[in-house]
Amino acid sequence: MAEQHHRLFTIFAVLFGLLAMSNLLKPLRLGSDETGFVFLGDRLSGIANTIVGPIFGLFLALYAFGIWKRKRFALPMGHAYATYVILNLILFTVKNPKPPGVGYVIFGIVYSLIAVGVSLGAAIFLTRNKALLS
């Protein structure tokens, strides 16, 4: 059981670390409207993307570090981030009309399942294992 816990802490830390790097690099992805950071349902560009993407990147880097080191501060960060992901997905769906095509719908469903599954899964895992956090 301890080995499984250790493995899950590592997996979540690596996943959120990769996501942190992606968000930190958002401002460097020039020339495409599809790569801007999505904040509360709106895809950002320009100065807003340059500021907000890295802020979330830093948040996620700290969250990944907290998971990696099994720190108690990661627990409320996990709950906040899972809430943000769910809210962001709902707002993006409401604010942005869907282009026609089955491919878009399938991508949206798969993306949503992964985004909510990982963020909420990490928050639940940390909550259930808060005795292991220092």
A tleap script that builds the chain and sets N, CA, C and O, in Angstrom:
source leaprc.protein.ff14SB
mol = sequence {
  NMET ALA GLU GLN HIE HIE ARG LEU PHE THR
  ILE PHE ALA VAL LEU PHE GLY LEU LEU ALA
  MET SER ASN LEU LEU LYS PRO LEU ARG LEU
  GLY SER ASP GLU THR GLY PHE VAL PHE LEU
  GLY ASP ARG LEU SER GLY ILE ALA ASN THR
  ILE VAL GLY PRO ILE PHE GLY LEU PHE LEU
  ALA LEU TYR ALA PHE GLY ILE TRP LYS ARG
  LYS ARG PHE ALA LEU PRO MET GLY HIE ALA
  TYR ALA THR TYR VAL ILE LEU ASN LEU ILE
  LEU PHE THR VAL LYS ASN PRO LYS PRO PRO
  GLY VAL GLY TYR VAL ILE PHE GLY ILE VAL
  TYR SER LEU ILE ALA VAL GLY VAL SER LEU
  GLY ALA ALA ILE PHE LEU THR ARG ASN LYS
  ALA LEU LEU CSER
}
set mol.1.N position { 0.824 -1.194 0.000 }
set mol.1.CA position { 0.000 0.000 0.000 }
set mol.1.C position { 0.864 1.252 0.000 }
set mol.1.O position { 0.570 2.207 -0.718 }
set mol.2.N position { 1.930 1.257 0.801 }
set mol.2.CA position { 2.815 2.422 0.863 }
set mol.2.C position { 3.474 2.670 -0.485 }
set mol.2.O position { 3.681 3.820 -0.874 }
set mol.3.N position { 3.807 1.594 -1.205 }
set mol.3.CA position { 4.424 1.732 -2.526 }
set mol.3.C position { 3.464 2.385 -3.515 }
set mol.3.O position { 3.879 3.214 -4.325 }
set mol.4.N position { 2.176 2.016 -3.454 }
set mol.4.CA position { 1.171 2.628 -4.326 }
set mol.4.C position { 1.009 4.107 -4.009 }
set mol.4.O position { 0.900 4.927 -4.921 }
set mol.5.N position { 0.991 4.456 -2.730 }
set mol.5.CA position { 0.880 5.862 -2.347 }
set mol.5.C position { 2.065 6.654 -2.866 }
set mol.5.O position { 1.904 7.740 -3.423 }
set mol.6.N position { 3.259 6.103 -2.677 }
set mol.6.CA position { 4.470 6.780 -3.146 }
set mol.6.C position { 4.398 7.007 -4.656 }
set mol.6.O position { 4.733 8.085 -5.148 }
set mol.7.N position { 3.965 5.997 -5.370 }
set mol.7.CA position { 3.858 6.080 -6.831 }
set mol.7.C position { 2.848 7.148 -7.247 }
set mol.7.O position { 3.110 7.917 -8.172 }
set mol.8.N position { 1.703 7.203 -6.577 }
set mol.8.CA position { 0.688 8.206 -6.931 }
set mol.8.C position { 1.148 9.623 -6.599 }
set mol.8.O position { 0.882 10.548 -7.367 }
set mol.9.N position { 1.831 9.810 -5.472 }
set mol.9.CA position { 2.388 11.123 -5.168 }
set mol.9.C position { 3.332 11.546 -6.299 }
set mol.9.O position { 3.292 12.689 -6.752 }
set mol.10.N position { 4.169 10.626 -6.743 }
set mol.10.CA position { 5.128 10.928 -7.803 }
set mol.10.C position { 4.427 11.245 -9.117 }
set mol.10.O position { 4.772 12.221 -9.783 }
set mol.11.N position { 3.452 10.438 -9.494 }
set mol.11.CA position { 2.723 10.655 -10.753 }
set mol.11.C position { 2.041 12.009 -10.745 }
set mol.11.O position { 2.167 12.766 -11.708 }
set mol.12.N position { 1.318 12.333 -9.675 }
set mol.12.CA position { 0.639 13.634 -9.616 }
set mol.12.C position { 1.640 14.788 -9.635 }
set mol.12.O position { 1.400 15.800 -10.295 }
set mol.13.N position { 2.744 14.652 -8.930 }
set mol.13.CA position { 3.751 15.717 -8.912 }
set mol.13.C position { 4.318 15.942 -10.312 }
set mol.13.O position { 4.480 17.086 -10.737 }
set mol.14.N position { 4.617 14.875 -11.020 }
set mol.14.CA position { 5.173 15.004 -12.372 }
set mol.14.C position { 4.138 15.612 -13.322 }
set mol.14.O position { 4.473 16.495 -14.112 }
set mol.15.N position { 2.890 15.154 -13.257 }
set mol.15.CA position { 1.851 15.696 -14.135 }
set mol.15.C position { 1.655 17.193 -13.914 }
set mol.15.O position { 1.583 17.961 -14.873 }
set mol.16.N position { 1.570 17.604 -12.657 }
set mol.16.CA position { 1.373 19.029 -12.396 }
set mol.16.C position { 2.636 19.837 -12.678 }
set mol.16.O position { 2.553 21.019 -13.010 }
set mol.17.N position { 3.798 19.213 -12.551 }
set mol.17.CA position { 5.037 19.881 -12.939 }
set mol.17.C position { 5.081 20.137 -14.439 }
set mol.17.O position { 5.485 21.216 -14.875 }
set mol.18.N position { 4.666 19.149 -15.233 }
set mol.18.CA position { 4.606 19.335 -16.685 }
set mol.18.C position { 3.591 20.402 -17.069 }
set mol.18.O position { 3.842 21.214 -17.959 }
set mol.19.N position { 2.460 20.397 -16.406 }
set mol.19.CA position { 1.438 21.418 -16.669 }
set mol.19.C position { 1.950 22.803 -16.287 }
set mol.19.O position { 1.662 23.786 -16.970 }
set mol.20.N position { 2.702 22.880 -15.208 }
set mol.20.CA position { 3.299 24.162 -14.797 }
set mol.20.C position { 4.233 24.668 -15.888 }
set mol.20.O position { 4.181 25.844 -16.248 }
set mol.21.N position { 5.086 23.797 -16.420 }
set mol.21.CA position { 6.002 24.220 -17.488 }
set mol.21.C position { 5.234 24.685 -18.717 }
set mol.21.O position { 5.609 25.674 -19.346 }
set mol.22.N position { 4.173 23.988 -19.058 }
set mol.22.CA position { 3.357 24.381 -20.203 }
set mol.22.C position { 2.784 25.782 -20.009 }
set mol.22.O position { 2.814 26.600 -20.928 }
set mol.23.N position { 2.265 26.058 -18.821 }
set mol.23.CA position { 1.695 27.378 -18.560 }
set mol.23.C position { 2.761 28.467 -18.488 }
set mol.23.O position { 2.528 29.596 -18.920 }
set mol.24.N position { 3.923 28.131 -17.947 }
set mol.24.CA position { 5.011 29.107 -17.895 }
set mol.24.C position { 5.479 29.486 -19.298 }
set mol.24.O position { 5.936 30.607 -19.522 }
set mol.25.N position { 5.366 28.557 -20.234 }
set mol.25.CA position { 5.822 28.804 -21.602 }
set mol.25.C position { 4.746 29.365 -22.526 }
set mol.25.O position { 5.035 29.665 -23.685 }
set mol.26.N position { 3.517 29.516 -22.045 }
set mol.26.CA position { 2.426 30.014 -22.891 }
set mol.26.C position { 2.780 31.314 -23.612 }
set mol.26.O position { 2.497 31.432 -24.804 }
set mol.27.N position { 3.385 32.292 -22.942 }
set mol.27.CA position { 3.688 33.543 -23.655 }
set mol.27.C position { 4.687 33.375 -24.798 }
set mol.27.O position { 4.743 34.235 -25.678 }
set mol.28.N position { 5.459 32.324 -24.818 }
set mol.28.CA position { 6.456 32.117 -25.868 }
set mol.28.C position { 5.865 31.514 -27.133 }
set mol.28.O position { 6.513 31.512 -28.180 }
set mol.29.N position { 4.653 31.008 -27.047 }
set mol.29.CA position { 4.001 30.388 -28.200 }
set mol.29.C position { 3.291 31.469 -29.006 }
set mol.29.O position { 2.088 31.685 -28.860 }
set mol.30.N position { 4.038 32.122 -29.834 }
set mol.30.CA position { 3.514 33.239 -30.607 }
set mol.30.C position { 2.891 32.760 -31.906 }
set mol.30.O position { 3.239 31.702 -32.430 }
set mol.31.N position { 1.969 33.555 -32.411 }
set mol.31.CA position { 1.442 33.302 -33.741 }
set mol.31.C position { 0.240 32.395 -33.816 }
set mol.31.O position { -0.223 32.097 -34.917 }
set mol.32.N position { -0.284 31.943 -32.700 }
set mol.32.CA position { -1.457 31.072 -32.747 }
set mol.32.C position { -2.458 31.485 -31.683 }
set mol.32.O position { -2.111 31.643 -30.513 }
set mol.33.N position { -3.703 31.658 -32.101 }
set mol.33.CA position { -4.768 31.996 -31.158 }
set mol.33.C position { -5.215 30.785 -30.356 }
set mol.33.O position { -5.978 30.929 -29.400 }
set mol.34.N position { -4.762 29.607 -30.721 }
set mol.34.CA position { -5.185 28.374 -30.065 }
set mol.34.C position { -4.309 27.999 -28.874 }
set mol.34.O position { -4.602 27.013 -28.197 }
set mol.35.N position { -3.253 28.746 -28.597 }
set mol.35.CA position { -2.341 28.347 -27.531 }
set mol.35.C position { -2.406 29.250 -26.314 }
set mol.35.O position { -1.703 29.003 -25.334 }
set mol.36.N position { -3.228 30.288 -26.346 }
set mol.36.CA position { -3.320 31.185 -25.201 }
set mol.36.C position { -3.934 30.504 -23.996 }
set mol.36.O position { -4.697 29.547 -24.124 }
set mol.37.N position { -3.592 31.009 -22.828 }
set mol.37.CA position { -4.118 30.468 -21.572 }
set mol.37.C position { -5.618 30.743 -21.498 }
set mol.37.O position { -6.067 31.840 -21.832 }
set mol.38.N position { -6.384 29.762 -21.068 }
set mol.38.CA position { -7.833 29.944 -20.907 }
set mol.38.C position { -8.099 30.254 -19.445 }
set mol.38.O position { -7.813 29.448 -18.559 }
set mol.39.N position { -8.655 31.440 -19.208 }
set mol.39.CA position { -8.950 31.900 -17.844 }
set mol.39.C position { -10.427 32.219 -17.739 }
set mol.39.O position { -10.931 33.113 -18.420 }
set mol.40.N position { -11.118 31.483 -16.884 }
set mol.40.CA position { -12.560 31.629 -16.676 }
set mol.40.C position { -13.335 31.630 -17.989 }
set mol.40.O position { -14.237 32.441 -18.204 }
set mol.41.N position { -12.957 30.701 -18.853 }
set mol.41.CA position { -13.679 30.491 -20.098 }
set mol.41.C position { -13.223 31.318 -21.272 }
set mol.41.O position { -13.690 31.089 -22.387 }
set mol.42.N position { -12.332 32.270 -21.076 }
set mol.42.CA position { -11.850 33.126 -22.161 }
set mol.42.C position { -10.400 32.797 -22.490 }
set mol.42.O position { -9.554 32.707 -21.600 }
set mol.43.N position { -10.120 32.617 -23.791 }
set mol.43.CA position { -8.744 32.380 -24.223 }
set mol.43.C position { -8.034 33.722 -24.256 }
set mol.43.O position { -8.446 34.643 -24.960 }
set mol.44.N position { -6.960 33.816 -23.482 }
set mol.44.CA position { -6.231 35.062 -23.369 }
set mol.44.C position { -5.199 35.211 -24.495 }
set mol.44.O position { -4.751 34.231 -25.089 }
set mol.45.N position { -4.846 36.454 -24.761 }
set mol.45.CA position { -3.785 36.746 -25.720 }
set mol.45.C position { -3.092 38.022 -25.252 }
set mol.45.O position { -3.555 38.692 -24.328 }
set mol.46.N position { -1.999 38.340 -25.890 }
set mol.46.CA position { -1.287 39.576 -25.582 }
set mol.46.C position { -0.766 39.634 -24.153 }
set mol.46.O position { -0.288 38.641 -23.604 }
set mol.47.N position { -0.870 40.819 -23.567 }
set mol.47.CA position { -0.359 41.062 -22.209 }
set mol.47.C position { -1.047 40.164 -21.178 }
set mol.47.O position { -0.392 39.645 -20.274 }
set mol.48.N position { -2.359 39.980 -21.309 }
set mol.48.CA position { -3.087 39.137 -20.350 }
set mol.48.C position { -2.514 37.718 -20.339 }
set mol.48.O position { -2.317 37.134 -19.273 }
set mol.49.N position { -2.249 37.169 -21.514 }
set mol.49.CA position { -1.671 35.830 -21.623 }
set mol.49.C position { -0.258 35.809 -21.044 }
set mol.49.O position { 0.148 34.837 -20.407 }
set mol.50.N position { 0.480 36.883 -21.270 }
set mol.50.CA position { 1.864 36.978 -20.786 }
set mol.50.C position { 1.925 37.023 -19.266 }
set mol.50.O position { 2.910 36.584 -18.672 }
set mol.51.N position { 0.894 37.545 -18.639 }
set mol.51.CA position { 0.880 37.666 -17.179 }
set mol.51.C position { 0.206 36.467 -16.515 }
set mol.51.O position { 0.776 35.859 -15.609 }
set mol.52.N position { -1.000 36.126 -16.960 }
set mol.52.CA position { -1.811 35.118 -16.272 }
set mol.52.C position { -1.261 33.701 -16.453 }
set mol.52.O position { -1.239 32.928 -15.495 }
set mol.53.N position { -0.819 33.348 -17.654 }
set mol.53.CA position { -0.274 32.008 -17.890 }
set mol.53.C position { 0.867 31.670 -16.936 }
set mol.53.O position { 0.826 30.630 -16.278 }
set mol.54.N position { 1.895 32.537 -16.846 }
set mol.54.CA position { 2.988 32.253 -15.913 }
set mol.54.C position { 2.580 32.275 -14.440 }
set mol.54.O position { 3.154 31.540 -13.637 }
set mol.55.N position { 1.604 33.099 -14.071 }
set mol.55.CA position { 1.132 33.099 -12.677 }
set mol.55.C position { 0.556 31.719 -12.339 }
set mol.55.O position { 0.850 31.153 -11.287 }
set mol.56.N position { -0.263 31.193 -13.243 }
set mol.56.CA position { -0.803 29.854 -13.022 }
set mol.56.C position { 0.305 28.813 -13.087 }
set mol.56.O position { 0.260 27.813 -12.371 }
set mol.57.N position { 1.297 29.041 -13.937 }
set mol.57.CA position { 2.440 28.140 -14.001 }
set mol.57.C position { 3.182 28.078 -12.676 }
set mol.57.O position { 3.572 27.001 -12.225 }
set mol.58.N position { 3.376 29.231 -12.057 }
set mol.58.CA position { 4.041 29.270 -10.749 }
set mol.58.C position { 3.196 28.582 -9.680 }
set mol.58.O position { 3.717 27.850 -8.840 }
set mol.59.N position { 1.878 28.827 -9.721 }
set mol.59.CA position { 0.963 28.172 -8.787 }
set mol.59.C position { 1.089 26.651 -8.916 }
set mol.59.O position { 1.206 25.938 -7.919 }
set mol.60.N position { 1.061 26.169 -10.164 }
set mol.60.CA position { 1.136 24.724 -10.389 }
set mol.60.C position { 2.505 24.158 -10.045 }
set mol.60.O position { 2.603 23.014 -9.600 }
set mol.61.N position { 3.565 24.938 -10.243 }
set mol.61.CA position { 4.899 24.484 -9.855 }
set mol.61.C position { 4.981 24.318 -8.343 }
set mol.61.O position { 5.544 23.340 -7.851 }
set mol.62.N position { 4.419 25.275 -7.608 }
set mol.62.CA position { 4.396 25.176 -6.148 }
set mol.62.C position { 3.530 23.996 -5.704 }
set mol.62.O position { 3.884 23.279 -4.767 }
set mol.63.N position { 2.403 23.798 -6.374 }
set mol.63.CA position { 1.521 22.674 -6.073 }
set mol.63.C position { 2.248 21.355 -6.333 }
set mol.63.O position { 2.188 20.447 -5.503 }
set mol.64.N position { 2.932 21.236 -7.471 }
set mol.64.CA position { 3.690 20.015 -7.795 }
set mol.64.C position { 4.775 19.773 -6.748 }
set mol.64.O position { 4.976 18.638 -6.317 }
set mol.65.N position { 5.472 20.827 -6.340 }
set mol.65.CA position { 6.502 20.704 -5.311 }
set mol.65.C position { 5.882 20.217 -3.995 }
set mol.65.O position { 6.434 19.347 -3.322 }
set mol.66.N position { 4.728 20.790 -3.640 }
set mol.66.CA position { 4.041 20.384 -2.417 }
set mol.66.C position { 3.632 18.925 -2.441 }
set mol.66.O position { 3.737 18.231 -1.429 }
set mol.67.N position { 3.166 18.452 -3.592 }
set mol.67.CA position { 2.811 17.035 -3.718 }
set mol.67.C position { 4.075 16.183 -3.622 }
set mol.67.O position { 4.102 15.183 -2.904 }
set mol.68.N position { 5.106 16.577 -4.338 }
set mol.68.CA position { 6.365 15.817 -4.365 }
set mol.68.C position { 6.943 15.651 -2.963 }
set mol.68.O position { 7.397 14.572 -2.582 }
set mol.69.N position { 6.915 16.754 -2.201 }
set mol.69.CA position { 7.492 16.746 -0.852 }
set mol.69.C position { 6.462 16.381 0.220 }
set mol.69.O position { 6.765 16.373 1.413 }
set mol.70.N position { 5.237 16.078 -0.230 }
set mol.70.CA position { 4.143 15.691 0.675 }
set mol.70.C position { 3.896 16.758 1.750 }
set mol.70.O position { 3.875 16.474 2.948 }
set mol.71.N position { 3.713 17.973 1.283 }
set mol.71.CA position { 3.475 19.108 2.180 }
set mol.71.C position { 1.982 19.373 2.305 }
set mol.71.O position { 1.229 19.250 1.340 }
set mol.72.N position { 1.575 19.736 3.504 }
set mol.72.CA position { 0.165 19.972 3.797 }
set mol.72.C position { -0.425 21.129 2.982 }
set mol.72.O position { -1.621 21.130 2.692 }
set mol.73.N position { 0.405 22.115 2.611 }
set mol.73.CA position { -0.119 23.257 1.856 }
set mol.73.C position { -0.644 22.849 0.479 }
set mol.73.O position { -1.396 23.599 -0.143 }
set mol.74.N position { -0.252 21.663 -0.002 }
set mol.74.CA position { -0.737 21.200 -1.304 }
set mol.74.C position { -2.221 20.859 -1.268 }
set mol.74.O position { -2.895 20.920 -2.297 }
set mol.75.N position { -2.731 20.504 -0.105 }
set mol.75.CA position { -4.131 20.079 0.003 }
set mol.75.C position { -5.117 21.184 -0.399 }
set mol.75.O position { -5.940 20.947 -1.284 }
set mol.76.N position { -5.075 22.380 0.208 }
set mol.76.CA position { -6.010 23.412 -0.240 }
set mol.76.C position { -5.725 23.877 -1.671 }
set mol.76.O position { -6.641 24.293 -2.380 }
set mol.77.N position { -4.469 23.808 -2.095 }
set mol.77.CA position { -4.155 24.162 -3.479 }
set mol.77.C position { -4.833 23.194 -4.436 }
set mol.77.O position { -5.343 23.598 -5.481 }
set mol.78.N position { -4.837 21.926 -4.079 }
set mol.78.CA position { -5.482 20.918 -4.912 }
set mol.78.C position { -6.975 21.134 -5.024 }
set mol.78.O position { -7.549 20.995 -6.104 }
set mol.79.N position { -7.604 21.471 -3.916 }
set mol.79.CA position { -9.051 21.734 -3.939 }
set mol.79.C position { -9.366 22.977 -4.762 }
set mol.79.O position { -10.322 22.994 -5.537 }
set mol.80.N position { -8.553 24.015 -4.586 }
set mol.80.CA position { -8.760 25.255 -5.345 }
set mol.80.C position { -8.570 25.005 -6.839 }
set mol.80.O position { -9.356 25.482 -7.658 }
set mol.81.N position { -7.534 24.261 -7.188 }
set mol.81.CA position { -7.264 24.027 -8.607 }
set mol.81.C position { -8.346 23.143 -9.239 }
set mol.81.O position { -8.769 23.410 -10.364 }
set mol.82.N position { -8.795 22.115 -8.549 }
set mol.82.CA position { -9.855 21.252 -9.085 }
set mol.82.C position { -11.133 22.062 -9.310 }
set mol.82.O position { -11.808 21.891 -10.324 }
set mol.83.N position { -11.459 22.936 -8.370 }
set mol.83.CA position { -12.634 23.801 -8.525 }
set mol.83.C position { -12.469 24.711 -9.733 }
set mol.83.O position { -13.398 24.885 -10.522 }
set mol.84.N position { -11.280 25.293 -9.874 }
set mol.84.CA position { -10.999 26.174 -11.005 }
set mol.84.C position { -11.140 25.422 -12.336 }
set mol.84.O position { -11.733 25.948 -13.278 }
set mol.85.N position { -10.609 24.217 -12.422 }
set mol.85.CA position { -10.666 23.446 -13.665 }
set mol.85.C position { -12.111 23.185 -14.065 }
set mol.85.O position { -12.476 23.373 -15.225 }
set mol.86.N position { -12.926 22.759 -13.128 }
set mol.86.CA position { -14.336 22.475 -13.428 }
set mol.86.C position { -15.054 23.742 -13.864 }
set mol.86.O position { -15.776 23.736 -14.861 }
set mol.87.N position { -14.860 24.832 -13.123 }
set mol.87.CA position { -15.491 26.111 -13.473 }
set mol.87.C position { -15.010 26.594 -14.839 }
set mol.87.O position { -15.812 27.057 -15.650 }
set mol.88.N position { -13.723 26.489 -15.096 }
set mol.88.CA position { -13.149 26.936 -16.357 }
set mol.88.C position { -13.715 26.146 -17.540 }
set mol.88.O position { -14.018 26.726 -18.583 }
set mol.89.N position { -13.859 24.834 -17.385 }
set mol.89.CA position { -14.429 24.006 -18.453 }
set mol.89.C position { -15.883 24.376 -18.731 }
set mol.89.O position { -16.296 24.467 -19.887 }
set mol.90.N position { -16.647 24.587 -17.681 }
set mol.90.CA position { -18.052 24.970 -17.857 }
set mol.90.C position { -18.144 26.318 -18.558 }
set mol.90.O position { -18.898 26.464 -19.520 }
set mol.91.N position { -17.382 27.308 -18.087 }
set mol.91.CA position { -17.433 28.646 -18.689 }
set mol.91.C position { -16.942 28.645 -20.133 }
set mol.91.O position { -17.505 29.344 -20.976 }
set mol.92.N position { -15.904 27.873 -20.426 }
set mol.92.CA position { -15.400 27.814 -21.798 }
set mol.92.C position { -16.461 27.229 -22.726 }
set mol.92.O position { -16.656 27.718 -23.838 }
set mol.93.N position { -17.140 26.190 -22.271 }
set mol.93.CA position { -18.186 25.558 -23.075 }
set mol.93.C position { -19.344 26.518 -23.326 }
set mol.93.O position { -19.897 26.555 -24.425 }
set mol.94.N position { -19.709 27.294 -22.310 }
set mol.94.CA position { -20.822 28.237 -22.438 }
set mol.94.C position { -20.442 29.432 -23.327 }
set mol.94.O position { -21.243 29.873 -24.151 }
set mol.95.N position { -19.240 29.943 -23.158 }
set mol.95.CA position { -18.823 31.170 -23.856 }
set mol.95.C position { -18.370 30.955 -25.301 }
set mol.95.O position { -18.360 31.901 -26.089 }
set mol.96.N position { -18.004 29.755 -25.650 }
set mol.96.CA position { -17.446 29.498 -26.973 }
set mol.96.C position { -18.317 28.529 -27.752 }
set mol.96.O position { -18.485 27.376 -27.354 }
set mol.97.N position { -18.873 29.002 -28.869 }
set mol.97.CA position { -19.696 28.089 -29.679 }
set mol.97.C position { -18.847 26.941 -30.213 }
set mol.97.O position { -17.670 27.101 -30.539 }
set mol.98.N position { -19.477 25.803 -30.288 }
set mol.98.CA position { -18.778 24.602 -30.738 }
set mol.98.C position { -18.790 24.516 -32.262 }
set mol.98.O position { -19.844 24.645 -32.883 }
set mol.99.N position { -17.629 24.301 -32.860 }
set mol.99.CA position { -17.626 24.088 -34.309 }
set mol.99.C position { -18.268 22.742 -34.643 }
set mol.99.O position { -18.254 21.826 -33.821 }
set mol.100.N position { -18.820 22.624 -35.824 }
set mol.100.CA position { -19.454 21.352 -36.181 }
set mol.100.C position { -18.415 20.244 -36.303 }
set mol.100.O position { -17.255 20.485 -36.638 }
set mol.101.N position { -18.847 19.066 -36.032 }
set mol.101.CA position { -17.961 17.916 -36.214 }
set mol.101.C position { -17.890 17.036 -34.999 }
set mol.101.O position { -17.813 17.512 -33.866 }
set mol.102.N position { -17.918 15.746 -35.245 }
set mol.102.CA position { -17.856 14.757 -34.187 }
set mol.102.C position { -16.488 14.779 -33.514 }
set mol.102.O position { -16.381 14.552 -32.308 }
set mol.103.N position { -15.448 15.051 -34.288 }
set mol.103.CA position { -14.091 15.070 -33.744 }
set mol.103.C position { -13.949 16.070 -32.617 }
set mol.103.O position { -13.305 15.781 -31.608 }
set mol.104.N position { -14.545 17.250 -32.776 }
set mol.104.CA position { -14.472 18.269 -31.731 }
set mol.104.C position { -15.180 17.796 -30.461 }
set mol.104.O position { -14.682 17.999 -29.353 }
set mol.105.N position { -16.330 17.173 -30.627 }
set mol.105.CA position { -17.092 16.697 -29.474 }
set mol.105.C position { -16.319 15.611 -28.733 }
set mol.105.O position { -16.240 15.628 -27.505 }
set mol.106.N position { -15.757 14.679 -29.473 }
set mol.106.CA position { -14.987 13.602 -28.844 }
set mol.106.C position { -13.769 14.177 -28.130 }
set mol.106.O position { -13.477 13.790 -26.999 }
set mol.107.N position { -13.047 15.106 -28.787 }
set mol.107.CA position { -11.893 15.737 -28.154 }
set mol.107.C position { -12.315 16.449 -26.871 }
set mol.107.O position { -11.644 16.328 -25.846 }
set mol.108.N position { -13.428 17.195 -26.921 }
set mol.108.CA position { -13.908 17.920 -25.745 }
set mol.108.C position { -14.237 16.999 -24.584 }
set mol.108.O position { -13.929 17.306 -23.433 }
set mol.109.N position { -14.854 15.886 -24.884 }
set mol.109.CA position { -15.213 14.926 -23.835 }
set mol.109.C position { -13.959 14.302 -23.231 }
set mol.109.O position { -13.825 14.227 -22.010 }
set mol.110.N position { -13.040 13.853 -24.089 }
set mol.110.CA position { -11.810 13.231 -23.596 }
set mol.110.C position { -10.989 14.244 -22.795 }
set mol.110.O position { -10.497 13.926 -21.713 }
set mol.111.N position { -10.840 15.455 -23.321 }
set mol.111.CA position { -10.081 16.496 -22.626 }
set mol.111.C position { -10.692 16.786 -21.253 }
set mol.111.O position { -9.978 16.879 -20.255 }
set mol.112.N position { -12.014 16.926 -21.214 }
set mol.112.CA position { -12.705 17.218 -19.956 }
set mol.112.C position { -12.536 16.097 -18.942 }
set mol.112.O position { -12.300 16.352 -17.761 }
set mol.113.N position { -12.657 14.867 -19.400 }
set mol.113.CA position { -12.484 13.722 -18.495 }
set mol.113.C position { -11.080 13.694 -17.897 }
set mol.113.O position { -10.911 13.441 -16.704 }
set mol.114.N position { -10.082 13.953 -18.727 }
set mol.114.CA position { -8.701 13.946 -18.228 }
set mol.114.C position { -8.464 15.121 -17.289 }
set mol.114.O position { -7.900 14.948 -16.208 }
set mol.115.N position { -8.894 16.321 -17.696 }
set mol.115.CA position { -8.668 17.521 -16.876 }
set mol.115.C position { -9.339 17.407 -15.512 }
set mol.115.O position { -8.717 17.670 -14.483 }
set mol.116.N position { -10.603 17.016 -15.508 }
set mol.116.CA position { -11.324 16.884 -14.243 }
set mol.116.C position { -10.810 15.668 -13.472 }
set mol.116.O position { -10.642 15.729 -12.255 }
set mol.117.N position { -10.563 14.576 -14.172 }
set mol.117.CA position { -10.094 13.363 -13.508 }
set mol.117.C position { -8.780 13.555 -12.778 }
set mol.117.O position { -8.632 13.121 -11.636 }
set mol.118.N position { -7.824 14.202 -13.430 }
set mol.118.CA position { -6.518 14.396 -12.804 }
set mol.118.C position { -6.592 15.436 -11.688 }
set mol.118.O position { -6.083 15.205 -10.591 }
set mol.119.N position { -7.220 16.575 -11.961 }
set mol.119.CA position { -7.248 17.629 -10.930 }
set mol.119.C position { -8.081 17.205 -9.723 }
set mol.119.O position { -7.649 17.375 -8.583 }
set mol.120.N position { -9.261 16.658 -9.960 }
set mol.120.CA position { -10.109 16.222 -8.857 }
set mol.120.C position { -9.537 14.957 -8.204 }
set mol.120.O position { -9.598 14.796 -6.985 }
set mol.121.N position { -8.985 14.069 -9.026 }
set mol.121.CA position { -8.362 12.857 -8.482 }
set mol.121.C position { -7.219 13.186 -7.534 }
set mol.121.O position { -7.083 12.560 -6.482 }
set mol.122.N position { -6.400 14.159 -7.898 }
set mol.122.CA position { -5.293 14.557 -7.025 }
set mol.122.C position { -5.824 15.154 -5.721 }
set mol.122.O position { -5.307 14.849 -4.646 }
set mol.123.N position { -6.845 15.998 -5.809 }
set mol.123.CA position { -7.414 16.613 -4.605 }
set mol.123.C position { -8.002 15.540 -3.678 }
set mol.123.O position { -7.815 15.596 -2.462 }
set mol.124.N position { -8.701 14.580 -4.249 }
set mol.124.CA position { -9.283 13.501 -3.442 }
set mol.124.C position { -8.175 12.638 -2.840 }
set mol.124.O position { -8.242 12.270 -1.667 }
set mol.125.N position { -7.159 12.317 -3.638 }
set mol.125.CA position { -6.043 11.513 -3.145 }
set mol.125.C position { -5.345 12.208 -1.976 }
set mol.125.O position { -5.045 11.578 -0.961 }
set mol.126.N position { -5.086 13.515 -2.123 }
set mol.126.CA position { -4.433 14.252 -1.039 }
set mol.126.C position { -5.311 14.294 0.212 }
set mol.126.O position { -4.815 14.160 1.331 }
set mol.127.N position { -6.615 14.481 0.014 }
set mol.127.CA position { -7.539 14.524 1.151 }
set mol.127.C position { -7.553 13.186 1.885 }
set mol.127.O position { -7.501 13.149 3.114 }
set mol.128.N position { -7.620 12.110 1.148 }
set mol.128.CA position { -7.664 10.784 1.768 }
set mol.128.C position { -6.346 10.396 2.431 }
set mol.128.O position { -6.313 9.520 3.296 }
set mol.129.N position { -5.262 11.052 2.021 }
set mol.129.CA position { -3.949 10.719 2.553 }
set mol.129.C position { -3.312 11.898 3.288 }
set mol.129.O position { -2.089 12.021 3.347 }
set mol.130.N position { -4.162 12.764 3.848 }
set mol.130.CA position { -3.610 13.948 4.516 }
set mol.130.C position { -2.762 13.598 5.738 }
set mol.130.O position { -1.944 14.408 6.175 }
set mol.131.N position { -2.947 12.407 6.290 }
set mol.131.CA position { -2.112 11.978 7.416 }
set mol.131.C position { -0.648 11.790 6.982 }
set mol.131.O position { 0.259 11.825 7.814 }
set mol.132.N position { -0.427 11.592 5.682 }
set mol.132.CA position { 0.932 11.427 5.169 }
set mol.132.C position { 1.607 12.755 4.837 }
set mol.132.O position { 2.788 12.790 4.490 }
set mol.133.N position { 0.844 13.854 4.946 }
set mol.133.CA position { 1.390 15.178 4.616 }
set mol.133.C position { 1.978 15.835 5.852 }
set mol.133.O position { 1.443 15.703 6.953 }
set mol.134.N position { 3.084 16.542 5.661 }
set mol.134.CA position { 3.731 17.202 6.814 }
set mol.134.C position { 3.548 18.711 6.746 }
set mol.134.O position { 4.022 19.431 7.625 }
savepdb mol mol.pdb
quit
